[in-house]
Amino acid sequence: QVTLVESGGGLVQAGGSLRLSCAASGSIFRVSAMAWYRQAPGKERELVASIPTAGTSNYADAVKGRFTISRDNAKNTVYLQMNSLKPEDTAVYYCYARQVFKPPQWGQGTQVTVSS
């Protein structure tokens, strides 16, 4: 099983930046892709960005050009660099790992609050 631990959330003013980190441990070999999701109050959880073990990253239209997902395989860590943050980016951000022959794994979530 894979365990995911997020960090890096916080409070920032509109236009600011934050970098989220997601450290994975355990059965890393089962992970075929990782992603960041977010859930705002009263809304459904939505995909923000995903990065496969090989291939092209994908982004939600709302964050294209502002957010960048990356991974450091040596550290088993995935990052989400968030620039030009807007109040509508306020949400709990969750790290997600798709596993081979296992259910997907979620992190505990980290709060991002963008003030106007």
C-alpha positions in Angstrom: 0.0 0.0 0.0 1.1 3.6 -0.7 0.9 6.3 1.9 0.7 9.9 0.8 1.5 12.9 3.0 0.8 16.4 1.7 2.3 19.7 2.9 2.6 23.3 1.8 -0.9 24.6 2.1 -1.7 27.9 3.8 -3.1 31.4 3.4 -1.9 33.7 0.6 -3.1 36.8 -1.0 -4.5 36.8 -4.5 -1.7 36.9 -7.0 0.6 35.0 -4.7 2.2 31.6 -5.0 2.3 28.4 -3.0 4.0 25.0 -3.6 2.3 21.9 -2.4 4.3 18.7 -1.8 3.1 15.1 -1.7 5.5 12.6 -0.3 4.8 8.9 -1.1 6.0 6.0 0.8 5.3 2.2 0.8 4.7 0.2 -2.3 5.9 3.0 -4.7 6.3 0.4 -7.5 2.5 0.1 -7.8 2.0 3.8 -8.6 1.2 4.4 -12.3 0.2 8.0 -12.0 -0.2 10.8 -9.5 -2.5 13.8 -9.4 -3.8 16.7 -7.4 -7.5 17.2 -6.8 -9.2 19.9 -4.9 -12.6 20.3 -3.2 -14.1 23.7 -2.3 -16.9 24.0 0.2 -20.2 22.9 -1.2 -18.6 21.6 -4.4 -17.5 18.3 -5.8 -13.9 17.2 -5.8 -12.3 18.0 -9.1 -9.0 17.1 -10.8 -6.5 19.9 -10.9 -3.5 18.2 -12.5 -2.1 14.8 -13.2 1.3 13.4 -14.1 1.9 9.8 -15.3 5.1 7.8 -14.8 5.8 8.5 -18.4 4.0 10.9 -20.7 2.4 14.3 -20.7 0.9 16.1 -17.7 -2.6 17.3 -17.8 -4.3 20.3 -16.3 -7.8 21.5 -15.6 -8.7 24.5 -17.8 -9.1 26.7 -14.7 -5.4 26.3 -13.8 -3.6 26.0 -17.1 -0.8 28.5 -17.4 -0.8 29.1 -13.6 -0.1 25.7 -12.0 2.6 23.2 -12.7 2.8 19.6 -11.6 6.2 17.9 -11.3 7.7 14.9 -9.7 11.1 14.0 -8.1 11.4 10.3 -8.5 14.5 10.2 -6.3 12.4 11.6 -3.4 9.1 9.9 -4.3 7.5 13.3 -4.2 5.1 15.2 -6.4 4.8 18.9 -6.4 2.1 21.4 -7.4 3.5 24.9 -8.0 0.6 27.3 -7.9 1.2 30.9 -9.2 -1.1 33.8 -9.7 -3.5 32.4 -7.2 -7.1 33.5 -7.2 -9.8 33.4 -4.5 -11.6 30.7 -6.5 -8.6 28.5 -6.0 -9.5 28.2 -2.3 -10.1 24.6 -1.5 -8.7 21.5 0.3 -6.1 20.0 -2.1 -5.7 16.3 -2.1 -2.8 14.2 -3.5 -3.9 11.1 -5.4 -2.0 8.0 -6.5 -3.3 5.5 -9.0 -2.0 2.0 -8.2 -1.7 -1.1 -10.3 -4.0 -3.9 -9.1 -4.9 -1.8 -6.0 -7.5 0.8 -5.3 -6.3 4.4 -5.6 -4.8 6.1 -2.6 -5.6 9.6 -1.3 -3.7 11.9 1.0 -5.3 13.6 4.0 -5.6 17.0 2.3 -4.1 20.4 2.8 -6.0 23.6 3.0 -5.2 26.4 0.5 -6.9 29.8 1.2 -6.5 32.7 -1.2 -7.7 36.1 0.1 -8.9 38.8 -2.2 
